[in-house]
């Protein structure tokens, strides 16, 4: 009985941690040609009880070996790690 309970707790913990992981999929390999941030805000509620929530989205523009430019959504730490001219995704893994 205790083994089943321990397995169930472990499974729930693993699912919870998976939900907290970085949700950005790595884009194609290439050179970073530009960086951009977008701040988005939304208002929720009505009347005097409106609440405003904001978040920042980070994007890198990457030129692939074929010459295509692709916008890649990245985390804030990956955005800060990659400068223009750096090799993506290697710069994001440092």
PDB file of N, CA, C and O in Angstrom:
ATOM      1  N   UNK A   1       0.820  -1.192   0.000  1.00  0.00           N
ATOM      2  CA  UNK A   1       0.000   0.000   0.000  1.00  0.00           C
ATOM      3  C   UNK A   1       0.868   1.261   0.000  1.00  0.00           C
ATOM      4  O   UNK A   1       0.583   2.210  -0.729  1.00  0.00           O
ATOM      5  N   UNK A   2       1.908   1.270   0.803  1.00  0.00           N
ATOM      6  CA  UNK A   2       2.773   2.448   0.875  1.00  0.00           C
ATOM      7  C   UNK A   2       3.549   2.639  -0.424  1.00  0.00           C
ATOM      8  O   UNK A   2       3.831   3.767  -0.828  1.00  0.00           O
ATOM      9  N   UNK A   3       3.888   1.542  -1.065  1.00  0.00           N
ATOM     10  CA  UNK A   3       4.616   1.644  -2.333  1.00  0.00           C
ATOM     11  C   UNK A   3       3.729   2.304  -3.387  1.00  0.00           C
ATOM     12  O   UNK A   3       4.193   3.155  -4.147  1.00  0.00           O
ATOM     13  N   UNK A   4       2.464   1.917  -3.434  1.00  0.00           N
ATOM     14  CA  UNK A   4       1.541   2.524  -4.394  1.00  0.00           C
ATOM     15  C   UNK A   4       1.362   4.011  -4.115  1.00  0.00           C
ATOM     16  O   UNK A   4       1.324   4.828  -5.034  1.00  0.00           O
ATOM     17  N   UNK A   5       1.255   4.346  -2.838  1.00  0.00           N
ATOM     18  CA  UNK A   5       1.110   5.750  -2.471  1.00  0.00           C
ATOM     19  C   UNK A   5       2.358   6.539  -2.870  1.00  0.00           C
ATOM     20  O   UNK A   5       2.257   7.649  -3.392  1.00  0.00           O
ATOM     21  N   UNK A   6       3.526   5.963  -2.625  1.00  0.00           N
ATOM     22  CA  UNK A   6       4.778   6.634  -2.988  1.00  0.00           C
ATOM     23  C   UNK A   6       4.876   6.813  -4.500  1.00  0.00           C
ATOM     24  O   UNK A   6       5.313   7.863  -4.972  1.00  0.00           O
ATOM     25  N   UNK A   7       4.476   5.802  -5.259  1.00  0.00           N
ATOM     26  CA  UNK A   7       4.494   5.911  -6.718  1.00  0.00           C
ATOM     27  C   UNK A   7       3.514   6.978  -7.207  1.00  0.00           C
ATOM     28  O   UNK A   7       3.818   7.733  -8.130  1.00  0.00           O
ATOM     29  N   UNK A   8       2.346   7.034  -6.587  1.00  0.00           N
ATOM     30  CA  UNK A   8       1.352   8.032  -6.977  1.00  0.00           C
ATOM     31  C   UNK A   8       1.858   9.442  -6.685  1.00  0.00           C
ATOM     32  O   UNK A   8       1.699  10.343  -7.508  1.00  0.00           O
ATOM     33  N   UNK A   9       2.465   9.633  -5.519  1.00  0.00           N
ATOM     34  CA  UNK A   9       3.004  10.950  -5.161  1.00  0.00           C
ATOM     35  C   UNK A   9       4.123  11.339  -6.120  1.00  0.00           C
ATOM     36  O   UNK A   9       4.204  12.493  -6.541  1.00  0.00           O
ATOM     37  N   UNK A  10       4.979  10.393  -6.466  1.00  0.00           N
ATOM     38  CA  UNK A  10       6.071  10.660  -7.403  1.00  0.00           C
ATOM     39  C   UNK A  10       5.527  11.048  -8.776  1.00  0.00           C
ATOM     40  O   UNK A  10       6.043  11.969  -9.409  1.00  0.00           O
ATOM     41  N   UNK A  11       4.498  10.357  -9.234  1.00  0.00           N
ATOM     42  CA  UNK A  11       3.907  10.663 -10.538  1.00  0.00           C
ATOM     43  C   UNK A  11       3.288  12.058 -10.547  1.00  0.00           C
ATOM     44  O   UNK A  11       3.446  12.800 -11.516  1.00  0.00           O
ATOM     45  N   UNK A  12       2.590  12.414  -9.481  1.00  0.00           N
ATOM     46  CA  UNK A  12       1.979  13.744  -9.400  1.00  0.00           C
ATOM     47  C   UNK A  12       3.059  14.826  -9.372  1.00  0.00           C
ATOM     48  O   UNK A  12       2.915  15.865 -10.017  1.00  0.00           O
ATOM     49  N   UNK A  13       4.130  14.586  -8.631  1.00  0.00           N
ATOM     50  CA  UNK A  13       5.228  15.561  -8.573  1.00  0.00           C
ATOM     51  C   UNK A  13       5.881  15.727  -9.939  1.00  0.00           C
ATOM     52  O   UNK A  13       6.212  16.845 -10.336  1.00  0.00           O
ATOM     53  N   UNK A  14       6.067  14.633 -10.657  1.00  0.00           N
ATOM     54  CA  UNK A  14       6.676  14.705 -11.990  1.00  0.00           C
ATOM     55  C   UNK A  14       5.787  15.499 -12.948  1.00  0.00           C
ATOM     56  O   UNK A  14       6.289  16.297 -13.740  1.00  0.00           O
ATOM     57  N   UNK A  15       4.483  15.287 -12.882  1.00  0.00           N
ATOM     58  CA  UNK A  15       3.565  16.043 -13.734  1.00  0.00           C
ATOM     59  C   UNK A  15       3.576  17.525 -13.383  1.00  0.00           C
ATOM     60  O   UNK A  15       3.518  18.377 -14.270  1.00  0.00           O
ATOM     61  N   UNK A  16       3.650  17.831 -12.100  1.00  0.00           N
ATOM     62  CA  UNK A  16       3.675  19.231 -11.680  1.00  0.00           C
ATOM     63  C   UNK A  16       4.937  19.921 -12.178  1.00  0.00           C
ATOM     64  O   UNK A  16       4.878  21.060 -12.640  1.00  0.00           O
ATOM     65  N   UNK A  17       6.070  19.248 -12.089  1.00  0.00           N
ATOM     66  CA  UNK A  17       7.323  19.838 -12.554  1.00  0.00           C
ATOM     67  C   UNK A  17       7.353  19.987 -14.063  1.00  0.00           C
ATOM     68  O   UNK A  17       7.947  20.933 -14.581  1.00  0.00           O
ATOM     69  N   UNK A  18       6.724  19.075 -14.769  1.00  0.00           N
ATOM     70  CA  UNK A  18       6.655  19.172 -16.224  1.00  0.00           C
ATOM     71  C   UNK A  18       5.871  20.408 -16.630  1.00  0.00           C
ATOM     72  O   UNK A  18       6.216  21.061 -17.615  1.00  0.00           O
ATOM     73  N   UNK A  19       4.835  20.735 -15.898  1.00  0.00           N
ATOM     74  CA  UNK A  19       4.041  21.918 -16.189  1.00  0.00           C
ATOM     75  C   UNK A  19       4.803  23.210 -15.984  1.00  0.00           C
ATOM     76  O   UNK A  19       4.469  24.226 -16.592  1.00  0.00           O
ATOM     77  N   UNK A  20       5.828  23.190 -15.131  1.00  0.00           N
ATOM     78  CA  UNK A  20       6.611  24.394 -14.845  1.00  0.00           C
ATOM     79  C   UNK A  20       7.793  24.558 -15.781  1.00  0.00           C
ATOM     80  O   UNK A  20       8.479  25.579 -15.721  1.00  0.00           O
ATOM     81  N   UNK A  21       8.047  23.604 -16.627  1.00  0.00           N
ATOM     82  CA  UNK A  21       9.227  23.674 -17.490  1.00  0.00           C
ATOM     83  C   UNK A  21       9.057  24.743 -18.555  1.00  0.00           C
ATOM     84  O   UNK A  21       7.947  25.206 -18.819  1.00  0.00           O
ATOM     85  N   UNK A  22      10.161  25.125 -19.158  1.00  0.00           N
ATOM     86  CA  UNK A  22      10.160  26.133 -20.206  1.00  0.00           C
ATOM     87  C   UNK A  22       9.333  25.625 -21.383  1.00  0.00           C
ATOM     88  O   UNK A  22       9.574  24.528 -21.887  1.00  0.00           O
ATOM     89  N   UNK A  23       8.355  26.423 -21.822  1.00  0.00           N
ATOM     90  CA  UNK A  23       7.433  25.968 -22.855  1.00  0.00           C
ATOM     91  C   UNK A  23       7.860  26.369 -24.258  1.00  0.00           C
ATOM     92  O   UNK A  23       7.126  26.124 -25.215  1.00  0.00           O
ATOM     93  N   UNK A  24       9.010  26.968 -24.399  1.00  0.00           N
ATOM     94  CA  UNK A  24       9.470  27.394 -25.714  1.00  0.00           C
ATOM     95  C   UNK A  24      10.216  26.263 -26.406  1.00  0.00           C
ATOM     96  O   UNK A  24      11.142  25.674 -25.848  1.00  0.00           O
ATOM     97  N   UNK A  25       9.797  25.975 -27.621  1.00  0.00           N
ATOM     98  CA  UNK A  25      10.489  24.950 -28.409  1.00  0.00           C
ATOM     99  C   UNK A  25      11.674  25.596 -29.114  1.00  0.00           C
ATOM    100  O   UNK A  25      11.558  26.712 -29.621  1.00  0.00           O
ATOM    101  N   UNK A  26      12.806  24.913 -29.152  1.00  0.00           N
ATOM    102  CA  UNK A  26      13.961  25.511 -29.828  1.00  0.00           C
ATOM    103  C   UNK A  26      13.694  25.654 -31.325  1.00  0.00           C
ATOM    104  O   UNK A  26      13.099  24.778 -31.952  1.00  0.00           O
ATOM    105  N   UNK A  27      14.135  26.749 -31.867  1.00  0.00           N
ATOM    106  CA  UNK A  27      13.950  27.005 -33.290  1.00  0.00           C
ATOM    107  C   UNK A  27      15.096  26.422 -34.093  1.00  0.00           C
ATOM    108  O   UNK A  27      15.904  25.662 -33.560  1.00  0.00           O
ATOM    109  N   UNK A  28      15.174  26.767 -35.360  1.00  0.00           N
ATOM    110  CA  UNK A  28      16.233  26.245 -36.223  1.00  0.00           C
ATOM    111  C   UNK A  28      17.590  26.847 -35.854  1.00  0.00           C
ATOM    112  O   UNK A  28      17.668  27.955 -35.323  1.00  0.00           O
ATOM    113  N   UNK A  29      18.639  26.110 -36.140  1.00  0.00           N
ATOM    114  CA  UNK A  29      19.994  26.593 -35.871  1.00  0.00           C
ATOM    115  C   UNK A  29      20.349  27.687 -36.863  1.00  0.00           C
ATOM    116  O   UNK A  29      19.939  27.646 -38.023  1.00  0.00           O
ATOM    117  N   UNK A  30      21.112  28.663 -36.399  1.00  0.00           N
ATOM    118  CA  UNK A  30      21.551  29.744 -37.270  1.00  0.00           C
ATOM    119  C   UNK A  30      22.189  30.860 -36.473  1.00  0.00           C
ATOM    120  O   UNK A  30      22.532  30.681 -35.304  1.00  0.00           O
ATOM    121  N   UNK A  31      22.349  32.014 -37.103  1.00  0.00           N
ATOM    122  CA  UNK A  31      22.945  33.194 -36.473  1.00  0.00           C
ATOM    123  C   UNK A  31      21.838  34.151 -36.046  1.00  0.00           C
ATOM    124  O   UNK A  31      20.878  34.370 -36.785  1.00  0.00           O
ATOM    125  N   UNK A  32      21.977  34.721 -34.850  1.00  0.00           N
ATOM    126  CA  UNK A  32      21.019  35.703 -34.358  1.00  0.00           C
ATOM    127  C   UNK A  32      21.254  37.015 -35.109  1.00  0.00           C
ATOM    128  O   UNK A  32      22.354  37.565 -35.078  1.00  0.00           O
ATOM    129  N   UNK A  33      20.206  37.515 -35.788  1.00  0.00           N
ATOM    130  CA  UNK A  33      20.340  38.762 -36.543  1.00  0.00           C
ATOM    131  C   UNK A  33      19.625  39.927 -35.864  1.00  0.00           C
ATOM    132  O   UNK A  33      19.943  41.084 -36.137  1.00  0.00           O
ATOM    133  N   UNK A  34      18.663  39.641 -34.983  1.00  0.00           N
ATOM    134  CA  UNK A  34      17.940  40.713 -34.292  1.00  0.00           C
ATOM    135  C   UNK A  34      17.298  40.164 -33.024  1.00  0.00           C
ATOM    136  O   UNK A  34      17.053  38.965 -32.893  1.00  0.00           O
ATOM    137  N   UNK A  35      17.032  41.081 -32.095  1.00  0.00           N
ATOM    138  CA  UNK A  35      16.367  40.739 -30.838  1.00  0.00           C
ATOM    139  C   UNK A  35      15.191  41.689 -30.652  1.00  0.00           C
ATOM    140  O   UNK A  35      15.268  42.862 -31.017  1.00  0.00           O
ATOM    141  N   UNK A  36      14.089  41.170 -30.076  1.00  0.00           N
ATOM    142  CA  UNK A  36      12.911  42.007 -29.886  1.00  0.00           C
ATOM    143  C   UNK A  36      12.162  41.563 -28.637  1.00  0.00           C
ATOM    144  O   UNK A  36      12.115  40.374 -28.322  1.00  0.00           O
ATOM    145  N   UNK A  37      11.575  42.529 -27.926  1.00  0.00           N
ATOM    146  CA  UNK A  37      10.710  42.216 -26.792  1.00  0.00           C
ATOM    147  C   UNK A  37       9.355  42.863 -27.032  1.00  0.00           C
ATOM    148  O   UNK A  37       9.265  43.954 -27.594  1.00  0.00           O
ATOM    149  N   UNK A  38       8.313  42.183 -26.604  1.00  0.00           N
ATOM    150  CA  UNK A  38       6.955  42.715 -26.675  1.00  0.00           C
ATOM    151  C   UNK A  38       6.341  42.630 -25.286  1.00  0.00           C
ATOM    152  O   UNK A  38       6.331  41.565 -24.668  1.00  0.00           O
ATOM    153  N   UNK A  39       5.829  43.757 -24.796  1.00  0.00           N
ATOM    154  CA  UNK A  39       5.160  43.778 -23.501  1.00  0.00           C
ATOM    155  C   UNK A  39       3.669  43.766 -23.768  1.00  0.00           C
ATOM    156  O   UNK A  39       3.142  44.654 -24.438  1.00  0.00           O
ATOM    157  N   UNK A  40       2.992  42.759 -23.244  1.00  0.00           N
ATOM    158  CA  UNK A  40       1.557  42.630 -23.459  1.00  0.00           C
ATOM    159  C   UNK A  40       0.839  42.724 -22.127  1.00  0.00           C
ATOM    160  O   UNK A  40       1.240  42.101 -21.144  1.00  0.00           O
ATOM    161  N   UNK A  41      -0.237  43.516 -22.108  1.00  0.00           N
ATOM    162  CA  UNK A  41      -1.029  43.694 -20.895  1.00  0.00           C
ATOM    163  C   UNK A  41      -2.492  43.396 -21.199  1.00  0.00           C
ATOM    164  O   UNK A  41      -2.991  43.681 -22.287  1.00  0.00           O
ATOM    165  N   UNK A  42      -3.159  42.819 -20.218  1.00  0.00           N
ATOM    166  CA  UNK A  42      -4.583  42.526 -20.337  1.00  0.00           C
ATOM    167  C   UNK A  42      -5.281  43.012 -19.074  1.00  0.00           C
ATOM    168  O   UNK A  42      -4.735  42.915 -17.975  1.00  0.00           O
ATOM    169  N   UNK A  43      -6.493  43.537 -19.243  1.00  0.00           N
ATOM    170  CA  UNK A  43      -7.309  43.942 -18.105  1.00  0.00           C
ATOM    171  C   UNK A  43      -8.394  42.906 -17.901  1.00  0.00           C
ATOM    172  O   UNK A  43      -9.042  42.466 -18.851  1.00  0.00           O
ATOM    173  N   UNK A  44      -8.586  42.521 -16.643  1.00  0.00           N
ATOM    174  CA  UNK A  44      -9.624  41.554 -16.307  1.00  0.00           C
ATOM    175  C   UNK A  44     -10.582  42.190 -15.320  1.00  0.00           C
ATOM    176  O   UNK A  44     -10.183  43.022 -14.506  1.00  0.00           O
ATOM    177  N   UNK A  45     -11.834  41.803 -15.393  1.00  0.00           N
ATOM    178  CA  UNK A  45     -12.823  42.306 -14.456  1.00  0.00           C
ATOM    179  C   UNK A  45     -13.612  43.459 -15.039  1.00  0.00           C
ATOM    180  O   UNK A  45     -13.395  43.877 -16.176  1.00  0.00           O
ATOM    181  N   UNK A  46     -14.542  43.968 -14.226  1.00  0.00           N
ATOM    182  CA  UNK A  46     -15.382  45.079 -14.660  1.00  0.00           C
ATOM    183  C   UNK A  46     -15.469  46.109 -13.544  1.00  0.00           C
ATOM    184  O   UNK A  46     -15.225  45.801 -12.378  1.00  0.00           O
ATOM    185  N   UNK A  47     -15.815  47.321 -13.912  1.00  0.00           N
ATOM    186  CA  UNK A  47     -16.008  48.382 -12.924  1.00  0.00           C
ATOM    187  C   UNK A  47     -14.745  48.717 -12.171  1.00  0.00           C
ATOM    188  O   UNK A  47     -13.669  48.840 -12.756  1.00  0.00           O
ATOM    189  N   UNK A  48     -14.886  48.866 -10.851  1.00  0.00           N
ATOM    190  CA  UNK A  48     -13.755  49.250 -10.005  1.00  0.00           C
ATOM    191  C   UNK A  48     -12.803  48.101  -9.722  1.00  0.00           C
ATOM    192  O   UNK A  48     -11.695  48.326  -9.234  1.00  0.00           O
ATOM    193  N   UNK A  49     -13.208  46.892 -10.014  1.00  0.00           N
ATOM    194  CA  UNK A  49     -12.387  45.722  -9.691  1.00  0.00           C
ATOM    195  C   UNK A  49     -11.582  45.220 -10.881  1.00  0.00           C
ATOM    196  O   UNK A  49     -11.326  44.021 -10.993  1.00  0.00           O
ATOM    197  N   UNK A  50     -11.184  46.117 -11.762  1.00  0.00           N
ATOM    198  CA  UNK A  50     -10.357  45.710 -12.899  1.00  0.00           C
ATOM    199  C   UNK A  50      -8.941  45.443 -12.424  1.00  0.00           C
ATOM    200  O   UNK A  50      -8.373  46.216 -11.653  1.00  0.00           O
ATOM    201  N   UNK A  51      -8.389  44.359 -12.887  1.00  0.00           N
ATOM    202  CA  UNK A  51      -6.997  44.032 -12.589  1.00  0.00           C
ATOM    203  C   UNK A  51      -6.245  43.924 -13.901  1.00  0.00           C
ATOM    204  O   UNK A  51      -6.741  43.366 -14.879  1.00  0.00           O
ATOM    205  N   UNK A  52      -5.051  44.465 -13.901  1.00  0.00           N
ATOM    206  CA  UNK A  52      -4.232  44.460 -15.109  1.00  0.00           C
ATOM    207  C   UNK A  52      -3.053  43.525 -14.896  1.00  0.00           C
ATOM    208  O   UNK A  52      -2.331  43.636 -13.905  1.00  0.00           O
ATOM    209  N   UNK A  53      -2.865  42.615 -15.824  1.00  0.00           N
ATOM    210  CA  UNK A  53      -1.711  41.715 -15.749  1.00  0.00           C
ATOM    211  C   UNK A  53      -0.879  41.887 -17.018  1.00  0.00           C
ATOM    212  O   UNK A  53      -1.412  41.970 -18.125  1.00  0.00           O
ATOM    213  N   UNK A  54       0.433  41.939 -16.831  1.00  0.00           N
ATOM    214  CA  UNK A  54       1.346  42.155 -17.954  1.00  0.00           C
ATOM    215  C   UNK A  54       2.430  41.083 -17.967  1.00  0.00           C
ATOM    216  O   UNK A  54       2.796  40.539 -16.926  1.00  0.00           O
ATOM    217  N   UNK A  55       2.931  40.792 -19.149  1.00  0.00           N
ATOM    218  CA  UNK A  55       4.076  39.896 -19.292  1.00  0.00           C
ATOM    219  C   UNK A  55       4.884  40.326 -20.520  1.00  0.00           C
ATOM    220  O   UNK A  55       4.376  40.999 -21.417  1.00  0.00           O
ATOM    221  N   UNK A  56       6.134  39.925 -20.531  1.00  0.00           N
ATOM    222  CA  UNK A  56       7.031  40.276 -21.626  1.00  0.00           C
ATOM    223  C   UNK A  56       7.333  39.037 -22.449  1.00  0.00           C
ATOM    224  O   UNK A  56       7.647  37.981 -21.900  1.00  0.00           O
ATOM    225  N   UNK A  57       7.238  39.166 -23.769  1.00  0.00           N
ATOM    226  CA  UNK A  57       7.601  38.083 -24.677  1.00  0.00           C
ATOM    227  C   UNK A  57       8.941  38.422 -25.314  1.00  0.00           C
ATOM    228  O   UNK A  57       9.170  39.560 -25.723  1.00  0.00           O
ATOM    229  N   UNK A  58       9.819  37.437 -25.397  1.00  0.00           N
ATOM    230  CA  UNK A  58      11.163  37.630 -25.940  1.00  0.00           C
ATOM    231  C   UNK A  58      11.288  36.877 -27.257  1.00  0.00           C
ATOM    232  O   UNK A  58      10.919  35.706 -27.344  1.00  0.00           O
ATOM    233  N   UNK A  59      11.810  37.547 -28.284  1.00  0.00           N
ATOM    234  CA  UNK A  59      11.972  36.932 -29.606  1.00  0.00           C
ATOM    235  C   UNK A  59      13.378  37.174 -30.137  1.00  0.00           C
ATOM    236  O   UNK A  59      13.952  38.249 -29.959  1.00  0.00           O
ATOM    237  N   UNK A  60      13.915  36.162 -30.785  1.00  0.00           N
ATOM    238  CA  UNK A  60      15.174  36.285 -31.514  1.00  0.00           C
ATOM    239  C   UNK A  60      14.877  36.035 -32.984  1.00  0.00           C
ATOM    240  O   UNK A  60      14.102  35.137 -33.312  1.00  0.00           O
ATOM    241  N   UNK A  61      15.479  36.810 -33.871  1.00  0.00           N
ATOM    242  CA  UNK A  61      15.395  36.543 -35.304  1.00  0.00           C
ATOM    243  C   UNK A  61      16.670  35.816 -35.686  1.00  0.00           C
ATOM    244  O   UNK A  61      17.776  36.309 -35.462  1.00  0.00           O
ATOM    245  N   UNK A  62      16.498  34.623 -36.272  1.00  0.00           N
ATOM    246  CA  UNK A  62      17.628  33.747 -36.597  1.00  0.00           C
ATOM    247  C   UNK A  62      17.690  33.546 -38.105  1.00  0.00           C
ATOM    248  O   UNK A  62      16.680  33.234 -38.735  1.00  0.00           O
ATOM    249  N   UNK A  63      18.883  33.726 -38.691  1.00  0.00           N
ATOM    250  CA  UNK A  63      19.092  33.440 -40.117  1.00  0.00           C
ATOM    251  C   UNK A  63      19.667  32.034 -40.223  1.00  0.00           C
ATOM    252  O   UNK A  63      20.739  31.752 -39.687  1.00  0.00           O
ATOM    253  N   UNK A  64      18.947  31.152 -40.918  1.00  0.00           N
ATOM    254  CA  UNK A  64      19.375  29.759 -41.066  1.00  0.00           C
ATOM    255  C   UNK A  64      20.455  29.650 -42.133  1.00  0.00           C
ATOM    256  O   UNK A  64      20.772  30.622 -42.819  1.00  0.00           O
ATOM    257  N   UNK A  65      21.012  28.456 -42.260  1.00  0.00           N
ATOM    258  CA  UNK A  65      22.055  28.226 -43.270  1.00  0.00           C
ATOM    259  C   UNK A  65      21.510  28.381 -44.692  1.00  0.00           C
ATOM    260  O   UNK A  65      22.277  28.622 -45.624  1.00  0.00           O
ATOM    261  N   UNK A  66      20.199  28.245 -44.864  1.00  0.00           N
ATOM    262  CA  UNK A  66      19.570  28.421 -46.179  1.00  0.00           C
ATOM    263  C   UNK A  66      19.281  29.889 -46.483  1.00  0.00           C
ATOM    264  O   UNK A  66      18.850  30.223 -47.586  1.00  0.00           O
ATOM    265  N   UNK A  67      19.519  30.766 -45.503  1.00  0.00           N
ATOM    266  CA  UNK A  67      19.279  32.189 -45.704  1.00  0.00           C
ATOM    267  C   UNK A  67      17.916  32.671 -45.250  1.00  0.00           C
ATOM    268  O   UNK A  67      17.623  33.862 -45.347  1.00  0.00           O
ATOM    269  N   UNK A  68      17.072  31.768 -44.754  1.00  0.00           N
ATOM    270  CA  UNK A  68      15.750  32.157 -44.267  1.00  0.00           C
ATOM    271  C   UNK A  68      15.877  32.823 -42.902  1.00  0.00           C
ATOM    272  O   UNK A  68      16.725  32.443 -42.095  1.00  0.00           O
ATOM    273  N   UNK A  69      15.024  33.826 -42.646  1.00  0.00           N
ATOM    274  CA  UNK A  69      14.985  34.442 -41.325  1.00  0.00           C
ATOM    275  C   UNK A  69      13.734  33.962 -40.607  1.00  0.00           C
ATOM    276  O   UNK A  69      12.627  34.025 -41.143  1.00  0.00           O
ATOM    277  N   UNK A  70      13.930  33.480 -39.383  1.00  0.00           N
ATOM    278  CA  UNK A  70      12.851  32.895 -38.602  1.00  0.00           C
ATOM    279  C   UNK A  70      12.812  33.578 -37.241  1.00  0.00           C
ATOM    280  O   UNK A  70      13.852  33.772 -36.612  1.00  0.00           O
ATOM    281  N   UNK A  71      11.597  33.950 -36.777  1.00  0.00           N
ATOM    282  CA  UNK A  71      11.446  34.497 -35.433  1.00  0.00           C
ATOM    283  C   UNK A  71      11.226  33.342 -34.466  1.00  0.00           C
ATOM    284  O   UNK A  71      10.385  32.473 -34.695  1.00  0.00           O
ATOM    285  N   UNK A  72      11.996  33.346 -33.382  1.00  0.00           N
ATOM    286  CA  UNK A  72      11.942  32.269 -32.396  1.00  0.00           C
ATOM    287  C   UNK A  72      11.566  32.870 -31.046  1.00  0.00           C
ATOM    288  O   UNK A  72      12.209  33.816 -30.590  1.00  0.00           O
ATOM    289  N   UNK A  73      10.526  32.328 -30.400  1.00  0.00           N
ATOM    290  CA  UNK A  73      10.173  32.742 -29.046  1.00  0.00           C
ATOM    291  C   UNK A  73      11.111  32.052 -28.075  1.00  0.00           C
ATOM    292  O   UNK A  73      11.294  30.836 -28.141  1.00  0.00           O
ATOM    293  N   UNK A  74      11.712  32.828 -27.165  1.00  0.00           N
ATOM    294  CA  UNK A  74      12.665  32.281 -26.204  1.00  0.00           C
ATOM    295  C   UNK A  74      12.339  32.799 -24.809  1.00  0.00           C
ATOM    296  O   UNK A  74      11.545  33.725 -24.644  1.00  0.00           O
ATOM    297  N   UNK A  75      12.963  32.187 -23.814  1.00  0.00           N
ATOM    298  CA  UNK A  75      12.807  32.653 -22.439  1.00  0.00           C
ATOM    299  C   UNK A  75      13.642  33.913 -22.236  1.00  0.00           C
ATOM    300  O   UNK A  75      14.488  34.249 -23.066  1.00  0.00           O
ATOM    301  N   UNK A  76      13.400  34.597 -21.141  1.00  0.00           N
ATOM    302  CA  UNK A  76      14.161  35.799 -20.838  1.00  0.00           C
ATOM    303  C   UNK A  76      15.643  35.525 -20.654  1.00  0.00           C
ATOM    304  O   UNK A  76      16.480  36.330 -21.061  1.00  0.00           O
ATOM    305  N   UNK A  77      15.974  34.390 -20.040  1.00  0.00           N
ATOM    306  CA  UNK A  77      17.388  34.069 -19.829  1.00  0.00           C
ATOM    307  C   UNK A  77      18.079  33.745 -21.152  1.00  0.00           C
ATOM    308  O   UNK A  77      19.231  34.130 -21.355  1.00  0.00           O
ATOM    309  N   UNK A  78      17.388  33.037 -22.061  1.00  0.00           N
ATOM    310  CA  UNK A  78      17.964  32.761 -23.382  1.00  0.00           C
ATOM    311  C   UNK A  78      18.131  34.057 -24.176  1.00  0.00           C
ATOM    312  O   UNK A  78      19.117  34.224 -24.893  1.00  0.00           O
ATOM    313  N   UNK A  79      17.175  34.967 -24.050  1.00  0.00           N
ATOM    314  CA  UNK A  79      17.249  36.263 -24.729  1.00  0.00           C
ATOM    315  C   UNK A  79      18.487  37.026 -24.269  1.00  0.00           C
ATOM    316  O   UNK A  79      19.205  37.611 -25.081  1.00  0.00           O
ATOM    317  N   UNK A  80      18.729  37.013 -22.959  1.00  0.00           N
ATOM    318  CA  UNK A  80      19.889  37.729 -22.417  1.00  0.00           C
ATOM    319  C   UNK A  80      21.202  37.043 -22.777  1.00  0.00           C
ATOM    320  O   UNK A  80      22.226  37.712 -22.909  1.00  0.00           O
ATOM    321  N   UNK A  81      21.192  35.724 -22.938  1.00  0.00           N
ATOM    322  CA  UNK A  81      22.416  34.977 -23.251  1.00  0.00           C
ATOM    323  C   UNK A  81      22.853  35.137 -24.705  1.00  0.00           C
ATOM    324  O   UNK A  81      24.040  35.022 -25.011  1.00  0.00           O
ATOM    325  N   UNK A  82      21.909  35.400 -25.596  1.00  0.00           N
ATOM    326  CA  UNK A  82      22.208  35.455 -27.029  1.00  0.00           C
ATOM    327  C   UNK A  82      22.325  36.901 -27.504  1.00  0.00           C
ATOM    328  O   UNK A  82      21.380  37.680 -27.385  1.00  0.00           O
ATOM    329  N   UNK A  83      23.472  37.246 -28.035  1.00  0.00           N
ATOM    330  CA  UNK A  83      23.661  38.579 -28.614  1.00  0.00           C
ATOM    331  C   UNK A  83      23.571  38.462 -30.137  1.00  0.00           C
ATOM    332  O   UNK A  83      23.630  37.362 -30.687  1.00  0.00           O
ATOM    333  N   UNK A  84      23.429  39.598 -30.808  1.00  0.00           N
ATOM    334  CA  UNK A  84      23.380  39.576 -32.272  1.00  0.00           C
ATOM    335  C   UNK A  84      24.701  39.043 -32.807  1.00  0.00           C
ATOM    336  O   UNK A  84      25.771  39.453 -32.356  1.00  0.00           O
ATOM    337  N   UNK A  85      24.625  38.128 -33.769  1.00  0.00           N
ATOM    338  CA  UNK A  85      25.806  37.495 -34.341  1.00  0.00           C
ATOM    339  C   UNK A  85      26.157  36.170 -33.689  1.00  0.00           C
ATOM    340  O   UNK A  85      27.009  35.439 -34.195  1.00  0.00           O
ATOM    341  N   UNK A  86      25.505  35.845 -32.562  1.00  0.00           N
ATOM    342  CA  UNK A  86      25.784  34.587 -31.864  1.00  0.00           C
ATOM    343  C   UNK A  86      25.120  33.423 -32.591  1.00  0.00           C
ATOM    344  O   UNK A  86      24.172  33.614 -33.352  1.00  0.00           O
ATOM    345  N   UNK A  87      25.625  32.221 -32.351  1.00  0.00           N
ATOM    346  CA  UNK A  87      25.046  31.011 -32.941  1.00  0.00           C
ATOM    347  C   UNK A  87      23.919  30.511 -32.053  1.00  0.00           C
ATOM    348  O   UNK A  87      24.121  30.231 -30.872  1.00  0.00           O
ATOM    349  N   UNK A  88      22.729  30.403 -32.635  1.00  0.00           N
ATOM    350  CA  UNK A  88      21.573  29.870 -31.922  1.00  0.00           C
ATOM    351  C   UNK A  88      21.369  28.432 -32.351  1.00  0.00           C
ATOM    352  O   UNK A  88      21.497  28.175 -33.548  1.00  0.00           O
ATOM    353  N   UNK A  89      21.069  27.484 -31.509  1.00  0.00           N
ATOM    354  CA  UNK A  89      20.704  27.565 -30.098  1.00  0.00           C
ATOM    355  C   UNK A  89      21.882  27.430 -29.126  1.00  0.00           C
ATOM    356  O   UNK A  89      21.668  27.387 -27.915  1.00  0.00           O
ATOM    357  N   UNK A  90      23.105  27.364 -29.625  1.00  0.00           N
ATOM    358  CA  UNK A  90      24.251  27.184 -28.731  1.00  0.00           C
ATOM    359  C   UNK A  90      24.339  28.310 -27.702  1.00  0.00           C
ATOM    360  O   UNK A  90      24.667  28.053 -26.544  1.00  0.00           O
ATOM    361  N   UNK A  91      24.055  29.543 -28.096  1.00  0.00           N
ATOM    362  CA  UNK A  91      24.153  30.662 -27.154  1.00  0.00           C
ATOM    363  C   UNK A  91      23.121  30.535 -26.032  1.00  0.00           C
ATOM    364  O   UNK A  91      23.352  31.023 -24.926  1.00  0.00           O
ATOM    365  N   UNK A  92      21.994  29.889 -26.304  1.00  0.00           N
ATOM    366  CA  UNK A  92      20.946  29.741 -25.298  1.00  0.00           C
ATOM    367  C   UNK A  92      21.284  28.673 -24.268  1.00  0.00           C
ATOM    368  O   UNK A  92      20.698  28.659 -23.185  1.00  0.00           O
ATOM    369  N   UNK A  93      22.205  27.789 -24.579  1.00  0.00           N
ATOM    370  CA  UNK A  93      22.540  26.687 -23.674  1.00  0.00           C
ATOM    371  C   UNK A  93      23.679  27.028 -22.728  1.00  0.00           C
ATOM    372  O   UNK A  93      24.055  26.202 -21.896  1.00  0.00           O
ATOM    373  N   UNK A  94      24.230  28.222 -22.836  1.00  0.00           N
ATOM    374  CA  UNK A  94      25.364  28.601 -21.992  1.00  0.00           C
ATOM    375  C   UNK A  94      24.911  29.074 -20.643  1.00  0.00           C
ATOM    376  O   UNK A  94      25.738  29.433 -19.804  1.00  0.00           O
TER     377      UNK A  94
END
